[in-house]
Amino acid sequence: MSEQILEAIGKNTQYVMGNTACAYGAIIAGCRFFGGYPITPASEIIEKMSELLPQVGGKFIQMEDELSALASIIGASWTGAKAMTATSGPGFSLMQENLGYGIMTETPAVIVNVQRVGPSTGMPTLPSQGDLMQTRWGSHGDYEIIALASASVQETFELTIRAFNLAERYRTPVVLLMDAEVGHMREKLEIPEKAEIENRTPVTIDVDHYKPFRAGYTHPGWKVPEMDKFGDEYPTFVTGLTHDEMGYPATTDPDVHRELIHRLQRKILENVKEICILEIHNMEDAEIGIISYETTSRPCLSAMEKARKKGIKAGNVKLTTVWPLHEEKISRIAKKIDKLLVVEMNKGQIVREIRKIVAGKCEVEFLGKIGGEIISPQEIVDKIEEMMRDV
């Protein structure tokens, strides 16, 4: 880590909020451009990035709205910069068109969504997990998305770095989800002396043969094209329209469209094992499992321990990667137990996907809560006991 970065960030051990940890992770990952628009409860990320970026030679710009914020980081990425924006529910809604554009143009970028209670302006200062399905399906058309979910200050720091690494490796926008609770809570943060950072590989293909949207030049079978940047010697044409390997529009050719979309999906789906992280606790002998993510995973872990003290063999699965889901691993877990409890701060979102994955393998029940209140460990234990009485 350079002296410039160390001087900007400060001490290796700090007591900070999740939003600050996110900004630190971005700077260490190499983010040098931030375009955003202030919104509760994500504004501290924007404020911190405006303070840190000038100290490390980066650029910060406050845009007029969230549409232009995401547009600005897509443009910055094509100049070779690692770029990020941060927002919350209403702003994330406005970003959906450009999110689809970033996926179609295979543009590395990081979008942080610090979730709050919706719909609309809702309850701006209170946490929710209501944007999960929007993250996966918010833009139109057929595509895959990578989305990570943070449950603590330390994890926010680490997952911000991972989000940048995944964005560069797979040439795609990556979403980091947290919520107002994680964004505004303060916890101990340990900043390592070194971090694994993935950087863009310079294009070294003969200029007469380079096609910016053709994969497999240097790694046969690899579905991610090498990425040039605007202003270099290589010809670069970028459009959100269906395009061929040169990037030229091919809006009436179904074969070109099918080949493009299938590749965009496969570059993620064929690497699920590398992309997906699940934290599994006490599932070896479990008769009931709890599935959760983000803030909700904290009371779920406590509830698992309380249930075991009561003689109930409970296990816990924390989804650190929420999109794509590791369907194979979740399916294997479901085959070994009788019941699954999915806990979320919403009316039921990821539980629908879990039910599809484990259909016929075990019973799936749901515990949800809205209104900005965190589900307590005791509420989860009560639900577990109710489920076990029905055995």
DADA-V770122 format. One record per residue. OMEGA is omega in radians with two decimals (* if undefined). Layout:
# DADA-V770122
[[OMEGA] [OMEGA]]
This chain:
# DADA-V770122
[[-3.05] [3.10] [3.12] [3.13] [-3.14] [3.14] [-3.14] [-3.04] [3.13] [-3.00] [3.10] [3.09] [-3.09] [3.05] [-2.97] [3.06] [-3.10] [3.14] [3.09] [3.11] [3.10] [3.13] [3.11] [-3.14] [3.14] [-3.13] [-3.13] [3.12] [3.11] [3.09] [3.13] [3.02] [3.06] [3.02] [-3.06] [3.09] [-3.03] [3.06] [3.06] [0.07] [-3.11] [-2.96] [-3.13] [3.07] [-3.13] [-3.13] [-3.11] [3.13] [3.10] [3.12] [-3.00] [-3.01] [3.12] [-3.13] [-3.11] [3.10] [-3.14] [-3.12] [3.06] [3.06] [3.00] [-3.11] [-3.09] [3.10] [-3.06] [3.07] [-3.12] [3.11] [3.14] [3.08] [-3.09] [-3.11] [3.03] [3.10] [3.14] [-3.14] [-3.14] [3.00] [3.10] [-3.10] [2.92] [-2.96] [-3.08] [2.92] [3.11] [-3.07] [3.01] [-2.95] [-3.10] [3.11] [3.12] [3.07] [-3.13] [-3.07] [-2.95] [-3.14] [3.14] [3.02] [3.09] [3.11] [3.13] [3.10] [-3.10] [-3.13] [3.11] [-3.09] [3.07] [3.10] [3.12] [3.11] [3.12] [3.12] [3.08] [-2.93] [3.06] [-3.07] [3.06] [0.11] [3.13] [-3.11] [2.93] [-3.12] [-2.91] [-3.02] [-3.04] [-3.02] [3.07] [2.99] [-3.01] [-3.05] [-3.02] [-3.11] [3.07] [3.12] [-3.11] [-2.96] [-2.99] [3.09] [-3.05] [3.11] [-3.11] [-3.14] [2.99] [-3.13] [2.98] [3.12] [3.11] [-3.08] [-3.04] [-3.12] [-3.10] [3.11] [3.14] [-3.12] [3.09] [3.08] [-3.07] [-3.11] [3.03] [3.07] [3.14] [3.14] [3.11] [3.14] [3.13] [3.12] [-3.14] [-3.07] [-3.06] [3.11] [-3.08] [2.96] [3.08] [-3.13] [2.99] [3.12] [2.85] [3.14] [-3.07] [-3.13] [3.13] [-3.11] [-3.03] [3.09] [3.09] [3.12] [3.09] [3.08] [3.06] [3.13] [-3.09] [3.11] [3.11] [3.07] [3.10] [-3.09] [3.08] [3.14] [3.13] [3.11] [3.13] [3.11] [-3.13] [-3.10] [3.10] [-3.03] [-3.12] [-3.09] [-3.08] [3.03] [-2.96] [3.14] [3.03] [-3.14] [2.98] [3.10] [-3.03] [3.13] [-3.12] [-3.12] [3.11] [-2.97] [-3.06] [3.13] [2.96] [-3.02] [3.01] [3.02] [3.12] [3.07] [3.09] [-3.05] [-3.06] [3.07] [-3.09] [3.08] [-3.04] [3.12] [3.04] [3.05] [2.95] [-3.02] [3.10] [-3.06] [3.05] [-3.08] [-3.10] [-3.13] [3.07] [-2.91] [3.11] [-3.09] [-3.10] [3.14] [3.09] [-3.13] [-3.12] [-3.13] [-3.14] [-3.07] [3.12] [3.11] [3.13] [3.12] [-3.05] [-3.10] [3.07] [-3.04] [3.12] [-3.14] [-3.13] [-3.09] [3.12] [-3.06] [-2.94] [3.02] [3.00] [3.03] [-3.03] [-3.12] [2.99] [3.11] [-3.09] [-3.11] [-3.01] [2.99] [3.04] [-3.14] [3.09] [3.08] [-3.10] [3.12] [3.14] [-3.05] [-3.08] [-3.13] [-3.13] [3.06] [3.12] [3.11] [3.09] [3.13] [3.09] [-3.14] [3.11] [3.14] [3.14] [3.08] [3.10] [3.11] [3.12] [-3.12] [-3.12] [3.05] [-3.07] [3.07] [3.11] [3.13] [3.07] [2.97] [-3.13] [3.02] [-0.09] [3.04] [3.08] [-3.00] [-3.12] [-3.11] [3.11] [3.12] [3.11] [3.11] [-3.08] [-3.12] [-3.02] [-3.07] [-3.14] [-3.00] [3.02] [3.04] [3.10] [-3.05] [-3.12] [3.00] [3.08] [-3.11] [3.10] [-3.13] [-3.11] [3.10] [3.13] [3.11] [3.13] [3.12] [3.09] [-3.07] [-3.00] [-3.08] [3.09] [-3.11] [3.09] [3.11] [3.13] [3.05] [-3.01] [3.00] [-3.11] [3.12] [3.11] [3.14] [3.07] [3.12] [3.07] [3.07] [-3.08] [3.06] [-3.11] [3.08] [3.13] [3.10] [3.12] [3.12] [3.10] [3.14] [3.09] [3.13] [-3.11] [3.07] [-3.11] [-3.12] [*]]
